[in-house]
């Protein structure tokens, strides 16, 4: 989740976000849904190699998409790759800057060091685990409603249409 939040912050530098109770839910609900899906798959399969491979794929996809989202306000998708072809390769060369490489490196570093730092942390009670699951599910389920509440404000609607709260859906 930390990697997804960091990516979200890196894709919106210098953009003012109006205050609303619904903003965190509107911006993070799909990240929470990705985290829940990852946790359910990892728990269901119960193979260390599977969880690690899935985690590496998610972190790699997110890291590569941060510069793309900055430019296009949309992540790279298979239809986009098929439609753009050679011009896409030229664009990649053009936007291969130190700033964009730094953002990729920062996401990759967070993807490596956050699990190492959090590996020793274990919830002390089952109640904490249940509370995290309930809050996460609430975020994921309330997301579409939160977006509708935030989009009602005219100044926010333009911002959400341009940058969207749906940046890293897999």
C-alpha positions in Angstrom: 0.0 0.0 0.0 2.9 2.3 0.8 4.2 1.9 -2.8 0.8 2.8 -4.3 0.4 5.9 -2.0 3.9 7.1 -2.9 3.2 6.6 -6.6 -0.1 8.5 -6.2 1.9 11.4 -4.6 4.5 11.4 -7.3 2.0 11.6 -10.1 0.4 14.8 -8.7 3.3 17.2 -7.9 2.2 20.7 -7.3 -1.5 20.0 -7.8 -3.7 21.5 -5.1 -6.4 19.1 -3.9 -9.5 20.7 -2.3 -10.3 19.5 1.2 -13.2 17.1 1.6 -13.8 14.1 3.8 -14.3 12.1 0.7 -11.0 12.9 -1.0 -8.9 10.1 0.6 -11.5 7.6 -0.2 -12.0 8.9 -3.8 -8.2 8.9 -4.5 -7.2 5.7 -2.7 -10.1 3.2 -3.0 -8.7 1.4 -6.1 -5.3 1.2 -4.4 -6.9 -0.4 -1.4 -8.8 -2.8 -3.8 -5.5 -3.8 -5.4 -4.0 -4.4 -1.9 -7.0 -6.5 -0.9 -6.9 -8.5 -4.1 -3.1 -9.1 -3.6 -3.7 -10.2 0.1 -6.5 -12.6 -0.9 -4.5 -14.2 -3.7 -1.4 -14.5 -1.5 -3.4 -16.0 1.4 -5.3 -18.4 -0.9 -2.2 -19.7 -2.8 0.1 -19.7 0.2 3.2 -20.1 -1.8 6.1 -17.7 -1.0 7.3 -17.6 -4.6 3.8 -16.7 -5.8 3.4 -13.8 -3.4 6.9 -12.4 -4.1 6.4 -12.7 -7.9 3.1 -11.0 -7.8 4.5 -8.2 -5.6 7.5 -7.6 -7.9 5.1 -7.4 -10.9 2.8 -4.9 -9.2 5.8 -2.7 -8.0 7.4 -2.9 -11.5 4.1 -1.9 -13.2 3.5 0.9 -10.8 7.1 2.2 -11.0 7.0 2.3 -14.9 3.7 4.0 -14.9 4.5 7.0 -12.7 6.2 9.0 -15.5 3.5 7.8 -18.0 0.7 9.0 -15.7 2.5 12.4 -15.3 2.4 12.9 -19.0 -0.8 11.2 -20.1 -2.9 11.1 -16.9 -3.5 7.5 -17.6 -1.4 4.3 -17.0 0.1 2.3 -19.8 -2.3 -0.4 -21.0 -2.1 -3.1 -23.6 -4.6 -1.3 -26.0 -2.5 1.8 -25.7 0.7 -0.1 -26.6 -1.1 -1.8 -29.6 -2.5 1.5 -30.8 0.6 3.7 -30.4 3.3 1.3 -31.6 6.5 3.0 -32.9 5.4 6.6 -31.9 5.2 5.3 -28.3 8.8 4.2 -28.5 9.8 7.7 -29.6 7.8 9.3 -26.7 9.6 7.0 -24.3 12.9 8.2 -25.5 11.8 11.9 -25.3 10.5 11.5 -21.7 13.5 9.5 -20.5 14.7 12.2 -18.1 16.5 12.2 -14.8 13.3 13.3 -13.0 11.3 10.4 -14.5 14.1 7.9 -13.9 14.3 9.2 -10.3 10.6 8.6 -9.8 11.0 5.1 -11.0 14.0 4.5 -8.8 12.1 5.9 -5.8 9.1 3.6 -6.3 11.5 0.6 -6.7 13.4 1.5 -3.6 10.1 1.8 -1.6 9.1 -1.6 -3.0 12.3 -3.1 -1.7 12.7 -1.3 1.6 9.1 -1.0 2.9 8.7 -4.8 3.2 12.0 -5.1 4.9 11.1 -2.4 7.4 7.7 -3.8 8.0 8.7 -7.5 8.1 9.2 -7.4 11.9 5.8 -5.8 12.6 3.2 -8.3 13.6 -0.3 -7.4 14.8 -0.6 -8.1 18.5 -4.3 -9.2 18.3 -6.7 -10.6 15.9 -8.9 -7.5 16.4 -6.3 -5.3 14.7 -6.3 -7.6 11.6 -10.1 -7.6 11.5 -10.2 -3.8 11.9 -7.7 -3.3 9.0 -9.8 -5.6 6.8 -13.1 -3.9 7.6 -11.6 -0.4 7.0 -10.0 -1.6 3.8 -13.2 -3.1 2.5 -15.1 0.0 3.5 -12.7 2.1 1.5 -12.9 -0.2 -1.6 -16.7 -0.3 -1.5 -17.3 3.4 -0.8 -14.9 4.6 -3.5 -17.4 5.0 -6.4 -19.8 6.9 -4.0 -16.9 9.1 -2.8 -16.0 10.0 -6.4 -19.5 11.1 -7.1 -19.5 13.3 -3.9 -16.2 14.9 -4.9 -17.1 15.4 -8.5 -20.1 17.5 -7.6 -17.7 20.3 -6.7 -17.0 22.1 -10.0 -13.3 22.8 -9.2 -12.7 19.2 -8.2 -14.5 17.7 -11.2 -12.1 19.1 -13.7 -9.1 17.9 -11.6 -10.6 14.4 -11.3 -11.3 14.2 -15.0 -7.8 15.2 -15.9 -5.8 13.2 -13.3 -8.5 10.7 -12.2 -8.6 8.7 -9.0 -8.2 5.6 -11.1 -4.5 5.7 -11.9 -3.2 2.2 -11.1 -6.0 -0.2 -11.6 -4.5 -3.5 -12.8 
